[in-house]
Amino acid sequence: MLDNFREWLSDNLRYFMLGFGILAVVLILFFGVRFISSKFGNQKTTEPKQETQQETETPTPTQEAEETPATTAEPETTPAAGELELNAYPQVNALIEKYYAALTGKDVQSLKELVDELDPSDESAITNSQYIEGYSNVQVYTKKGMTDTSYVVFAAYDHKYVGYDTLLPGISYLYVDTKEALTENWEEQLLGGVMTVEAKGKRILEDHWTAEELYKEQPPELKDVTLKAVPYCYWGNRKTGEMAVWIRQLI
């Protein structure tokens, strides 16, 4: 009987080996899938923790950024280069106010004193204007020009048209030089006809000085005057009077 079992075992051994081989492959696949799934499953579970940790840490830079404006608040008192200043120069504001007042009153003579050129067509347009009734609420935005006495001006204003109550906004671009201009005049009755030059200036008063005083400490007193210059060749052979060849500059 034992010989029969051995014979049967030897005849069916290949089937047993095949069965064991299939079982081994199944076990390898099963444990391999579990190992791989457990490994990638742990990575997926850890990634949200990292994202959550990053999300909790990100507000720190934002909090620091909110505190930085305190360091940049100081330069407000000194405007940056090219920055417009509102009504910062009284002398410029006065010129602009005078300019728009002259436009409102159609005062051509005053406008000639304010602008460089005013040709006949401009004078006619101002004199015959029938649409704009007046200007108001003038705001002067200014920045420094190319020289110490010049300014780039943006004048914002409201203007009213004849027959309408609604004020309309407007803006003009102007270049203003506050330096006093020279005025040329031909005076027929002076010295037989001569070209003179006039300018606004100041005179040093000497009322507090006596003939006996040569030196003393005295602050200068100035008086606004109109200076008139004539050609040097016409000054000689005239009556006694004051003359200045070189004019002092007020600093």
NORVENNOR-V537998 format. One record per pair of residues at least 24 apart in sequence whose C-alpha atoms are under 7 Angstrom apart, sorted by the first residue. I is the first residue (numbers start at 1). GAP is how many residues later the second one is. Records with the same first field share a line. If there is no record, write none. Layout:
I=GAP ; GAP
This chain:
82=61
83=60
84=57 ; 58 ; 59
85=56 ; 57 ; 58
86=54 ; 55 ; 56
87=52 ; 53 ; 54
93=47
100=35
104=29 ; 30 ; 31
131=30 ; 31
132=27 ; 28 ; 29 ; 30
133=27 ; 28 ; 29
134=25 ; 26
135=24 ; 25
149=28 ; 29 ; 30
150=26 ; 27 ; 28
151=24 ; 25 ; 26
152=24
195=35
196=32 ; 33 ; 34
197=31 ; 32 ; 33
198=28 ; 29 ; 30 ; 31
199=27 ; 28 ; 29
200=25 ; 26 ; 27
201=24 ; 25 ; 26
